[in-house]
């Protein structure tokens, strides 16, 4: 029984990781980790500020495509 539960938990973690990567939900986590690695004393933007910066950057770059709404 314990083995089946361990397999289910492991599978759920794998699905969660996959969905976060697929939807780019983990972008903020990667950004914060890299920022802390490169400049430990830097101010870390909030998730909202990060999303705003990312959206502004995407809209400024014509190679990123466009947003419909």
N, C-alpha and C positions, 0 to 999 in steps of 0.2 A: 504494500500500500504506500509506504513512504517513497519507494522508488518511482511509482507512478506520479505521485505528487511532485517530486523533484523534476521529473520530465515535463509535467504540465507548467510548472513555474518557469523552467528554462525556455520552453516554447513560447510562453507569454512574453518573457523578456525579449526574445528574438523578434517576435511580431512587433512589439513596442518600438524596438530599435529601428526596424525596417520602416515602419510607418513614419517615425520621426525623421529619418533620413530622406524618405521619399517626398515628404511634404516640406522639407527644409526647416522643420521645427527646431532642429538642433543647431541651426546657424548661430543663434545667440550664444549658446553654450560654448561652441567652438571659438567664437569671437572673444568672449571673456577669457577663456583659457589662454588663447594666444596673446591677448593684451597683457595679462598678468605675467606671462612668460617673458615677453619682450621688455615691458616696462612695469615693474612691480609697483611703482609709486603712482601710476597713472590713475585718474578717476575713471571708474567704470560706469558707462551710461546705463540708464535703466533700460528695461526691455522695450518700453515705448519709444524712448529716444533712439535706440538701436534700429527699431523698425522704421522710424521716420527717416533716419540717415540712409538706410538701405533702399527705401522707396525713392527718396530723392536722387540717389545715385543711379538707380535703374531708369528713372524717367529722364535723367540728363544724358544717358548714353543711348544713342539710337540703335546700337547693336543688341541691346537688351530686349528689343521689341517695344510694345506699348501695352498700357493697361486700358482695358475697356471701361472699367468703372471704379 
